Amino acid sequence: TELGSRRKLELALVNSKLLLFPCRTDPSPIPTAAGTAPIEDFVFLFFCCLFETKSQTGPSCIGVNASRERLITMLTASTRLLTVRVWRLTALIKPAGAWCPPGRPFSTHSPLPQLPVPPLKHTLERYLLALQPLVTPEELEQTREIVREFSRPHSIGPKLQDRLERRSRRTENWLTDWWLQNAYLECRLPLAVHSNPAVVLPKQDYNDWKGQLRFAAKLIAGVLDFKSKADRETLPTEYMRGKPLCMDLYSKILSSCRIPGPKHDTLINYGCTRNPPAHVTVVRNFQFFHLDVYNSDGSPLTVDQIHMQLQQIRNLSWKTDKEPLGVLTSDHRNTWGQAYNTLMKDKLNRESVRAIQKSIFTVCLDSPVLKISEEKYTSRMAAQMLHGGGSYSNSGNRWFDKTLQFIVGEDGSCGVIYEQSSAEGPPIATILDHVLDYCKDPDTVRAPMIPLPLPKKLYFYITPEIKRDIEHAKQNLDILVTDLDISCFTYRNFGKDFPKLHGVSPDCFVQMALQLAYFRMYKELCATCESVSVRNFHLGRTDVIRSSSADSLEFVKSMDDPEKEVSQKVAALHKAFDCHSAYTDMALKGMAIDRHLLGLKLQAIEEGLSVPEIFMDTSFAVATHWRLSTGQVVARADSVMCFGPMVPDGYGVWYNPLEDHINFSVSAFNCCEETNAELFSKSLETALSDMQNLILQTSSQTA
């Protein structure tokens, strides 16, 4: 079957009540017992079965058993098992207010390759190179011996590699499920600050509750407009470096929620159910409301209708609730998991919690915060977006388990906080750009004169035990709020245009400035991770670019060496640029080392084996202690993303490079005497300017 004919085939299968199960779609040859067969011979293998299994007669049953036998024969004849995945036809599930034509999920609009398993030799060689600027020569030599032992034939390394490759052959993406569990659902740290990133959006042009509600109404309508495009699959496929990206995450961000457990969390997406949610959650003064956002005919409410409903919510929540129930979601995951089980024993609480979890997204209508200087405004707002300001501020207006929460302050502040297990920065930035564009357009649709039901207030039965849990969570959150040290600033000497003008990637430029800033403060480099998207692979999420290298160490040392000539410093800088660019290219090809090393370790654990010595080595601990956790999320809006450090003695740095300036957020913890977000910000500003001057010096000499 040709790829271009799939839509017609799907329609035919729907009409004949058959389900479609597509197989592997990557273009690489398939090894068989007789050698390798081109993928053209196996472009799609369709297995048809009855949609209504109870019906065993009729024309559509003809050949089903024979097809099943042929499929099994073909699968077993090949040494490479084809992955068969259930294909959920979107025509069978109709979200509220949207007609979904039968079609393919975004991720399969263009067949995407599978995430490869890098060769073991490649990863181990790159691992030793990554250790060079981080450990002593003696530690490096000791690690070399451990690596040699790990990689010997018939040793544990090649065995784990073989099993990892087998896992890759029988799954759609060998990493995705492991990453979801290991990086997110099994992590027990609080979601606030430690896990959930936030985005600070430009301050809006209002400063009272009337402007707040009007903007919130347009924001809700903008998200619903984006949702309708996602439901209809009319969002344009995104590209990076000319390659299509997996759009799978867009179906998981809305109508999803993380569910706490005493030892392990779970993730639920209600958007894929037969009756997807048609409401959003609105929180004001620690009170939660169920707001239906679709009419009975499935059409979304207009901006005016939503605005009227928000006014009703304000009238119903003029007084702050005594118990900020939402702060429970900010606690340590084990603690919140136990409190959650207690909370859910009561039927009223179950119904209210389920309404929050099932909602499309959450809107937090925050009270104004204390005014501070314009210089510190963005830093204060970043803290507000990350944790809500504490138990006596707006933290009770949050449900940190919810995948997507929009924050609209009465003072014009606004932003978003999201839970990472279902979302990544770039898709969130795309949604925000769409919503902000929507909010700029004047209202064109008049509200119909149809009476709307009142929004439903969600009630909770607070027992003495739950009250104690809330008090405990408030204390822990307030400690975390005090501990967070965050500094946001805008670097205005240049933006992304300056590096591009001189043939340098803006990302490379900023990453080397981060290395220089850190080295000047601590006289050494540290393990630095830069998050990079690998959505160019099917179900791809992220990988790591290691910015600290032998070349970056040589550059930062030469930068302040008075004995070095300008030409030598520039040569070292460009060598560092080239090294970072090469690692970026390697990561985009699925050949970075960190996810592969994690896969080898988890493979050993899954099989009940002892954790190999390579992962118990001191050098491995140093190499994965991310004292600099960084990333760029490019958005058209003049915004900046922020998040907490990954380790207690580290920094979290995010940046958004725009044409003529760069927005930065730098976070640290006050409990660590060695770190200081404001000092690091100043060091970073100086490093950027010094590198700019160095390049300009060279340009003037050349001219």
ChimeraX attribute file (.defattr): number of C-alpha atoms within 10 A of each C-alpha:
attribute: neighborCount
match mode: 1-to-1
recipient: residues
	/A:1	12
	/A:2	8
	/A:3	11
	/A:4	8
	/A:5	9
	/A:6	14
	/A:7	14
	/A:8	12
	/A:9	13
	/A:10	19
	/A:11	17
	/A:12	12
	/A:13	18
	/A:14	17
	/A:15	9
	/A:16	13
	/A:17	15
	/A:18	19
	/A:19	20
	/A:20	22
	/A:21	17
	/A:22	17
	/A:23	19
	/A:24	23
	/A:25	21
	/A:26	17
	/A:27	15
	/A:28	13
	/A:29	14
	/A:30	19
	/A:31	15
	/A:32	15
	/A:33	10
	/A:34	9
	/A:35	10
	/A:36	12
	/A:37	15
	/A:38	12
	/A:39	16
	/A:40	13
	/A:41	10
	/A:42	16
	/A:43	17
	/A:44	17
	/A:45	19
	/A:46	16
	/A:47	17
	/A:48	20
	/A:49	20
	/A:50	17
	/A:51	15
	/A:52	10
	/A:53	7
	/A:54	7
	/A:55	10
	/A:56	11
	/A:57	8
	/A:58	7
	/A:59	8
	/A:60	17
	/A:61	14
	/A:62	11
	/A:63	12
	/A:64	14
	/A:65	12
	/A:66	10
	/A:67	15
	/A:68	15
	/A:69	12
	/A:70	12
	/A:71	15
	/A:72	11
	/A:73	11
	/A:74	13
	/A:75	16
	/A:76	12
	/A:77	13
	/A:78	17
	/A:79	14
	/A:80	15
	/A:81	19
	/A:82	20
	/A:83	16
	/A:84	16
	/A:85	13
	/A:86	11
	/A:87	13
	/A:88	16
	/A:89	19
	/A:90	19
	/A:91	14
	/A:92	12
	/A:93	17
	/A:94	19
	/A:95	22
	/A:96	22
	/A:97	20
	/A:98	16
	/A:99	15
	/A:100	20
	/A:101	16
	/A:102	19
	/A:103	19
	/A:104	17
	/A:105	20
	/A:106	21
	/A:107	22
	/A:108	17
	/A:109	16
	/A:110	17
	/A:111	16
	/A:112	22
	/A:113	19
	/A:114	23
	/A:115	23
	/A:116	17
	/A:117	24
	/A:118	18
	/A:119	14
	/A:120	18
	/A:121	13
	/A:122	12
	/A:123	18
	/A:124	19
	/A:125	13
	/A:126	14
	/A:127	19
	/A:128	15
	/A:129	14
	/A:130	19
	/A:131	22
	/A:132	17
	/A:133	21
	/A:134	21
	/A:135	19
	/A:136	12
	/A:137	12
	/A:138	9
	/A:139	15
	/A:140	19
	/A:141	13
	/A:142	14
	/A:143	21
	/A:144	17
	/A:145	12
	/A:146	16
	/A:147	19
	/A:148	14
	/A:149	15
	/A:150	18
	/A:151	18
	/A:152	11
	/A:153	11
	/A:154	9
	/A:155	12
	/A:156	17
	/A:157	22
	/A:158	18
	/A:159	16
	/A:160	19
	/A:161	21
	/A:162	15
	/A:163	15
	/A:164	20
	/A:165	16
	/A:166	15
	/A:167	16
	/A:168	19
	/A:169	19
	/A:170	15
	/A:171	18
	/A:172	23
	/A:173	20
	/A:174	22
	/A:175	22
	/A:176	17
	/A:177	13
	/A:178	16
	/A:179	18
	/A:180	17
	/A:181	16
	/A:182	13
	/A:183	13
	/A:184	21
	/A:185	22
	/A:186	16
	/A:187	17
	/A:188	21
	/A:189	15
	/A:190	21
	/A:191	23
	/A:192	31
	/A:193	24
	/A:194	16
	/A:195	22
	/A:196	22
	/A:197	22
	/A:198	29
	/A:199	26
	/A:200	26
	/A:201	22
	/A:202	16
	/A:203	18
	/A:204	16
	/A:205	12
	/A:206	16
	/A:207	15
	/A:208	14
	/A:209	19
	/A:210	13
	/A:211	17
	/A:212	24
	/A:213	22
	/A:214	19
	/A:215	22
	/A:216	25
	/A:217	23
	/A:218	24
	/A:219	24
	/A:220	24
	/A:221	24
	/A:222	21
	/A:223	20
	/A:224	20
	/A:225	16
	/A:226	20
	/A:227	21
	/A:228	20
	/A:229	15
	/A:230	20
	/A:231	23
	/A:232	18
	/A:233	20
	/A:234	12
	/A:235	15
	/A:236	10
	/A:237	15
	/A:238	16
	/A:239	12
	/A:240	12
	/A:241	8
	/A:242	8
	/A:243	14
	/A:244	19
	/A:245	25
	/A:246	27
	/A:247	24
	/A:248	17
	/A:249	19
	/A:250	21
	/A:251	20
	/A:252	19
	/A:253	25
	/A:254	25
	/A:255	26
	/A:256	27
	/A:257	29
	/A:258	21
	/A:259	18
	/A:260	24
	/A:261	20
	/A:262	16
	/A:263	14
	/A:264	16
	/A:265	18
	/A:266	15
	/A:267	17
	/A:268	15
	/A:269	20
	/A:270	19
	/A:271	24
	/A:272	18
	/A:273	11
	/A:274	11
	/A:275	12
	/A:276	18
	/A:277	24
	/A:278	21
	/A:279	22
	/A:280	22
	/A:281	25
	/A:282	26
	/A:283	26
	/A:284	24
	/A:285	22
	/A:286	25
	/A:287	27
	/A:288	30
	/A:289	25
	/A:290	22
	/A:291	23
	/A:292	22
	/A:293	25
	/A:294	18
	/A:295	15
	/A:296	10
	/A:297	8
	/A:298	14
	/A:299	12
	/A:300	21
	/A:301	22
	/A:302	22
	/A:303	23
	/A:304	18
	/A:305	21
	/A:306	26
	/A:307	21
	/A:308	18
	/A:309	22
	/A:310	23
	/A:311	16
	/A:312	13
	/A:313	23
	/A:314	17
	/A:315	10
	/A:316	16
	/A:317	18
	/A:318	11
	/A:319	12
	/A:320	12
	/A:321	13
	/A:322	9
	/A:323	17
	/A:324	23
	/A:325	26
	/A:326	23
	/A:327	31
	/A:328	28
	/A:329	28
	/A:330	26
	/A:331	26
	/A:332	20
	/A:333	26
	/A:334	19
	/A:335	21
	/A:336	24
	/A:337	22
	/A:338	15
	/A:339	23
	/A:340	23
	/A:341	14
	/A:342	15
	/A:343	22
	/A:344	15
	/A:345	10
	/A:346	14
	/A:347	12
	/A:348	14
	/A:349	19
	/A:350	15
	/A:351	15
	/A:352	19
	/A:353	19
	/A:354	12
	/A:355	20
	/A:356	25
	/A:357	26
	/A:358	23
	/A:359	26
	/A:360	29
	/A:361	25
	/A:362	31
	/A:363	24
	/A:364	29
	/A:365	26
	/A:366	28
	/A:367	19
	/A:368	17
	/A:369	17
	/A:370	8
	/A:371	10
	/A:372	9
	/A:373	8
	/A:374	9
	/A:375	11
	/A:376	13
	/A:377	16
	/A:378	24
	/A:379	21
	/A:380	20
	/A:381	22
	/A:382	29
	/A:383	25
	/A:384	25
	/A:385	34
	/A:386	30
	/A:387	28
	/A:388	25
	/A:389	22
	/A:390	21
	/A:391	24
	/A:392	11
	/A:393	18
	/A:394	26
	/A:395	32
	/A:396	31
	/A:397	27
	/A:398	34
	/A:399	26
	/A:400	27
	/A:401	25
	/A:402	27
	/A:403	27
	/A:404	26
	/A:405	24
	/A:406	24
	/A:407	27
	/A:408	24
	/A:409	29
	/A:410	21
	/A:411	21
	/A:412	19
	/A:413	26
	/A:414	26
	/A:415	25
	/A:416	23
	/A:417	27
	/A:418	27
	/A:419	24
	/A:420	22
	/A:421	22
	/A:422	23
	/A:423	19
	/A:424	19
	/A:425	20
	/A:426	14
	/A:427	16
	/A:428	22
	/A:429	20
	/A:430	16
	/A:431	17
	/A:432	25
	/A:433	17
	/A:434	18
	/A:435	20
	/A:436	18
	/A:437	14
	/A:438	18
	/A:439	19
	/A:440	9
	/A:441	9
	/A:442	8
	/A:443	12
	/A:444	8
	/A:445	9
	/A:446	10
	/A:447	13
	/A:448	10
	/A:449	7
	/A:450	8
	/A:451	7
	/A:452	13
	/A:453	9
	/A:454	15
	/A:455	19
	/A:456	15
	/A:457	18
	/A:458	18
	/A:459	14
	/A:460	19
	/A:461	11
	/A:462	15
	/A:463	12
	/A:464	9
	/A:465	11
	/A:466	18
	/A:467	14
	/A:468	13
	/A:469	22
	/A:470	24
	/A:471	17
	/A:472	15
	/A:473	25
	/A:474	24
	/A:475	15
	/A:476	19
	/A:477	27
	/A:478	16
	/A:479	12
	/A:480	23
	/A:481	22
	/A:482	13
	/A:483	14
	/A:484	20
	/A:485	22
	/A:486	26
	/A:487	26
	/A:488	29
	/A:489	21
	/A:490	18
	/A:491	18
	/A:492	11
	/A:493	13
	/A:494	17
	/A:495	19
	/A:496	20
	/A:497	17
	/A:498	18
	/A:499	18
	/A:500	12
	/A:501	10
	/A:502	11
	/A:503	9
	/A:504	17
	/A:505	18
	/A:506	18
	/A:507	21
	/A:508	20
	/A:509	22
	/A:510	21
	/A:511	25
	/A:512	24
	/A:513	24
	/A:514	25
	/A:515	24
	/A:516	28
	/A:517	24
	/A:518	22
	/A:519	17
	/A:520	19
	/A:521	14
	/A:522	11
	/A:523	12
	/A:524	15
	/A:525	25
	/A:526	24
	/A:527	22
	/A:528	25
	/A:529	23
	/A:530	22
	/A:531	19
	/A:532	18
	/A:533	19
	/A:534	21
	/A:535	25
	/A:536	26
	/A:537	24
	/A:538	23
	/A:539	24
	/A:540	26
	/A:541	21
	/A:542	18
	/A:543	23
	/A:544	23
	/A:545	25
	/A:546	22
	/A:547	29
	/A:548	26
	/A:549	23
	/A:550	17
	/A:551	19
	/A:552	27
	/A:553	21
	/A:554	16
	/A:555	25
	/A:556	26
	/A:557	17
	/A:558	19
	/A:559	23
	/A:560	12
	/A:561	11
	/A:562	8
	/A:563	9
	/A:564	12
	/A:565	12
	/A:566	16
	/A:567	14
	/A:568	14
	/A:569	22
	/A:570	19
	/A:571	13
	/A:572	21
	/A:573	24
	/A:574	18
	/A:575	16
	/A:576	26
	/A:577	22
	/A:578	17
	/A:579	19
	/A:580	25
	/A:581	18
	/A:582	13
	/A:583	19
	/A:584	23
	/A:585	13
	/A:586	14
	/A:587	21
	/A:588	22
	/A:589	15
	/A:590	22
	/A:591	22
	/A:592	24
	/A:593	27
	/A:594	18
	/A:595	18
	/A:596	23
	/A:597	19
	/A:598	15
	/A:599	20
	/A:600	24
	/A:601	19
	/A:602	18
	/A:603	20
	/A:604	19
	/A:605	13
	/A:606	9
	/A:607	10
	/A:608	9
	/A:609	12
	/A:610	9
	/A:611	14
	/A:612	16
	/A:613	14
	/A:614	21
	/A:615	15
	/A:616	10
	/A:617	14
	/A:618	15
	/A:619	20
	/A:620	16
	/A:621	13
	/A:622	15
	/A:623	22
	/A:624	13
	/A:625	19
	/A:626	22
	/A:627	24
	/A:628	25
	/A:629	24
	/A:630	27
	/A:631	22
	/A:632	22
	/A:633	20
	/A:634	18
	/A:635	20
	/A:636	16
	/A:637	17
	/A:638	17
	/A:639	25
	/A:640	29
	/A:641	31
	/A:642	30
	/A:643	29
	/A:644	28
	/A:645	25
	/A:646	20
	/A:647	16
	/A:648	16
	/A:649	19
	/A:650	25
	/A:651	29
	/A:652	23
	/A:653	28
	/A:654	22
	/A:655	24
	/A:656	24
	/A:657	26
	/A:658	19
	/A:659	11
	/A:660	13
	/A:661	18
	/A:662	22
	/A:663	20
	/A:664	23
	/A:665	27
	/A:666	29
	/A:667	31
	/A:668	29
	/A:669	25
	/A:670	18
	/A:671	14
	/A:672	12
	/A:673	8
	/A:674	12
	/A:675	21
	/A:676	20
	/A:677	23
	/A:678	17
	/A:679	14
	/A:680	22
	/A:681	23
	/A:682	14
	/A:683	19
	/A:684	23
	/A:685	20
	/A:686	15
	/A:687	23
	/A:688	23
	/A:689	15
	/A:690	15
	/A:691	20
	/A:692	17
	/A:693	12
	/A:694	17
	/A:695	19
	/A:696	13
	/A:697	15
	/A:698	13
	/A:699	11
	/A:700	8
	/A:701	9
	/A:702	7
	/A:703	6
